[in-house]
């Protein structure tokens, strides 16, 4: 066998193995979603009843819609916060750029549970946030309003998932051709004009990619709502977990998971369509 044939064989084997490891669990998940639970036993006879129950239930549809709104807010927040930070890092010298990138990548090395407990301590009644607001005179006494509700889920997800939006935005800025910026300056464009008509449009795909990362990660998350959401923080992730871990209705949980997958793919397709329409003809 020639060296080229060996390379193609190795490459095909690796791609096939990775595809199998990814597609096989998803396929089994989808197959399970068309089963049903009868008398505590999974009946694998084909049925769409799980999906009918989802689309016909105001409760499930309400939780899905509230989760979409929540994750869209997280997506918008991380994009709005991540872009200025990424722009600031991009404008630094190479030495300081590496320092800031390392600094903002440190949270990714921490345990997810540790980060959630950190946010719980910050948002708690005796946490730094309440102490600061009392010190500034904004509050007369500490309040529990920042914890165990949808606001706490929103804040925690926005903080924890911010690096996932920041780095794709930074990468899009780093790949920006410098000659375009120099050409805009030569034509008399101000910094604001250059940013508005050159930098921002060209970095929009990276910005959307970062936002999609945070949206998808937030949409499937159940640990954060479970630990900081309380009884009022019920999301799709918690709903799926309750079907697998409490009700033991795996077919219905798989159907809910399939709905989450469909919505995530829809969000990716919509973002891709927006990006294509925004590209110059």
C-alpha positions in Angstrom: 0.0 0.0 0.0 1.3 3.4 -1.0 1.9 6.2 1.6 -1.0 8.2 0.1 -3.4 5.3 0.2 -2.3 4.6 3.8 -3.1 8.3 4.7 -6.5 8.2 3.1 -7.3 4.9 4.8 -6.2 6.2 8.2 -8.2 9.4 7.6 -11.3 7.6 6.5 -11.1 5.3 9.5 -10.8 8.2 12.0 -13.7 10.1 10.4 -15.8 6.9 10.4 -15.0 6.2 14.0 -15.8 9.8 15.1 -19.0 9.8 13.0 -20.0 6.5 14.6 -19.3 7.8 18.2 -21.4 11.0 17.5 -24.2 9.7 15.3 -24.8 6.4 17.1 -25.9 7.9 20.4 -28.0 10.5 18.7 -29.6 7.8 16.5 -30.4 5.6 19.5 -31.8 8.6 21.3 -34.1 9.4 18.4 -35.2 5.8 18.2 -36.0 5.7 21.9 -38.1 8.9 21.6 -40.6 6.9 19.4 -41.1 4.3 22.1 -43.4 4.6 25.1 -43.6 3.7 28.8 -46.3 1.2 29.8 -46.6 -0.1 33.3 -43.0 1.0 34.1 -41.7 -1.0 31.1 -40.4 0.6 27.8 -42.5 -0.5 24.8 -40.4 -0.2 21.7 -43.4 -0.2 19.4 -43.3 2.8 17.1 -45.4 5.7 18.5 -45.4 9.5 18.1 -47.5 10.0 21.3 -44.5 11.5 23.1 -44.3 14.3 20.6 -48.1 14.7 20.6 -48.0 15.1 24.4 -45.3 17.8 24.1 -47.0 20.0 21.4 -50.4 19.6 23.0 -49.3 20.5 26.5 -49.4 24.2 27.5 -47.0 23.4 30.4 -44.3 21.9 28.2 -44.6 24.5 25.5 -44.5 27.2 28.1 -41.3 25.9 29.7 -39.7 25.5 26.2 -40.7 29.1 25.3 -39.5 30.5 28.6 -36.2 28.7 28.1 -35.8 30.1 24.6 -36.4 33.6 25.9 -34.0 33.1 28.7 -31.2 31.7 26.5 -31.8 34.4 23.9 -31.2 36.9 26.6 -28.0 35.1 27.7 -26.9 35.0 24.1 -27.5 38.8 23.6 -25.8 39.6 26.9 -22.7 37.6 26.2 -22.4 39.0 22.7 -22.7 42.6 24.0 -20.3 42.0 26.8 -17.9 39.8 24.8 -17.5 42.1 21.8 -16.0 45.1 23.7 -13.7 42.8 25.7 -12.6 41.0 22.6 -12.1 44.4 20.8 -10.0 45.7 23.8 -7.8 42.6 23.7 -7.4 42.8 20.0 -6.2 46.4 20.2 -3.4 45.5 22.7 0.2 44.8 21.8 1.0 41.1 21.2 2.6 40.7 24.6 -0.4 42.1 26.5 -2.8 40.4 24.2 -1.5 37.0 25.3 -1.8 38.1 28.9 -5.5 39.1 28.6 -6.3 36.0 26.6 -4.8 33.8 29.3 -6.6 35.8 32.0 -10.0 35.3 30.4 -9.3 31.6 29.6 -8.7 30.8 33.3 -12.4 30.3 34.1 -12.5 27.6 31.4 -10.0 25.6 33.5 -12.2 25.7 36.6 -14.8 23.1 37.5 -18.3 24.1 36.4 -19.7 23.2 39.8 -17.1 25.5 41.5 -18.1 28.4 39.2 -21.8 27.9 40.1 -21.1 27.8 43.8 -19.0 31.0 43.4 -21.9 32.7 41.7 -24.2 31.5 44.5 -22.0 33.0 47.1 -21.9 36.3 45.1 -25.6 36.5 44.6 -26.6 35.2 48.1 -28.1 37.3 50.9 -24.8 37.6 52.6 -22.8 37.8 49.4 -20.7 40.7 48.0 -23.4 42.0 45.7 -25.9 42.6 48.5 -23.1 44.0 50.7 -22.2 46.4 48.0 -25.7 47.6 47.4 -26.3 48.1 51.1 -23.0 50.0 51.4 -24.0 52.3 48.5 -27.4 52.9 50.1 -29.3 51.4 47.2 -30.8 48.8 49.6 -31.7 49.2 53.2 -31.0 45.5 54.0 -29.8 42.4 52.1 -32.4 40.9 49.8 -32.8 37.3 48.5 -34.1 38.5 45.1 -30.8 37.7 43.3 -30.9 34.0 44.0 -33.2 31.0 43.3 -35.2 32.6 40.5 -34.9 33.2 36.7 -32.8 36.3 37.3 -30.1 34.2 39.1 -30.1 31.7 36.2 -29.7 34.5 33.7 -26.9 36.2 35.5 -25.0 33.0 36.3 -25.2 31.7 32.8 -24.2 35.0 31.3 -21.1 35.1 33.5 -20.1 31.5 33.1 -20.7 31.3 29.4 -19.1 34.7 28.5 -15.7 33.1 27.4 -17.5 30.9 24.9 -18.7 34.1 23.2 -15.5 36.1 23.7 -13.0 33.8 22.0 -14.9 33.4 18.7 -15.4 37.1 18.5 -11.7 37.7 19.2 -10.7 35.1 16.5 -12.8 37.0 14.0 -11.1 40.2 14.9 -7.6 38.6 14.8 -8.3 37.4 11.3 -9.4 40.8 10.0 -7.1 42.0 7.2 -5.2 45.0 8.5 -5.0 46.5 5.0 -8.7 47.1 5.0 -8.4 49.2 8.1 -5.4 51.1 6.6 -7.3 51.7 3.4 -10.3 53.1 5.3 -7.9 55.5 7.2 -6.3 56.6 4.0 -9.7 57.5 2.6 -10.3 59.7 5.6 -12.6 57.4 7.7 -12.7 58.1 11.4 -12.2 55.3 13.9 -16.0 55.1 14.5 -16.7 55.0 10.8 -14.1 52.3 10.2 -15.6 50.3 13.0 -19.2 50.7 11.8 -18.6 49.9 8.1 -15.5 47.7 8.1 -14.8 46.0 11.4 -18.3 45.2 12.6 -19.7 43.7 9.4 -16.6 41.6 8.8 -16.6 40.2 12.4 -20.4 39.5 12.4 -20.0 35.8 11.6 -17.6 35.3 14.6 -20.0 37.3 16.8 -22.9 35.1 15.8 -20.9 32.0 16.3 -20.0 33.1 19.8 -23.6 33.9 20.5 -24.7 30.5 19.2 -22.2 28.7 21.5 -23.8 30.4 24.5 -27.4 29.9 23.3 -26.9 26.1 22.7 -24.9 25.6 25.9 -27.5 27.5 28.0 -30.4 25.8 26.3 -29.3 22.3 27.3 -28.0 23.2 30.7 -29.7 21.8 33.7 -27.0 22.1 36.4 -27.2 25.9 36.6 -31.1 26.0 36.8 -31.0 23.2 39.4 -28.4 24.9 41.6 -29.4 28.5 41.4 -32.9 28.5 39.9 -35.0 27.2 42.8 -38.6 26.2 42.2 -39.2 29.1 39.9 -36.3 28.3 37.6 -37.7 25.3 35.7 -36.2 25.0 32.3 -36.0 22.5 29.5 -32.8 21.0 30.9 -34.4 20.4 34.3 -37.5 19.0 32.6 -35.5 16.5 30.6 -33.5 15.5 33.8 -36.7 15.0 35.7 -38.0 12.5 33.1 -34.7 10.5 33.2 -33.9 10.8 36.8 -37.2 11.1 38.6 -40.1 9.8 36.5 -37.9 7.2 34.7 -39.8 7.9 31.6 -36.8 7.6 29.2 -38.8 7.7 26.0 -40.5 11.0 26.9 -37.2 12.4 28.1 -35.6 11.4 24.8 -38.4 13.1 22.9 -37.8 16.3 24.8 -34.1 15.9 24.0 -34.9 15.5 20.4 -37.0 18.8 20.5 -34.0 20.5 22.0 -31.7 19.2 19.3 -34.2 20.3 16.6 -34.4 23.8 18.1 -30.6 24.1 18.3 -30.2 23.0 14.7 -32.9 25.6 13.7 -31.0 28.3 15.5 -27.8 27.4 13.7 -29.6 27.4 10.3 -31.2 30.7 11.1 -27.8 32.3 12.0 -26.2 30.8 8.9 -29.0 32.3 6.8 -28.6 35.7 8.4 -24.9 35.6 7.9 -25.3 34.7 4.2 -27.7 37.6 3.6 -25.3 39.9 5.3 -22.3 39.0 3.1 -21.5 41.4 0.2 -22.7 40.3 -3.2 
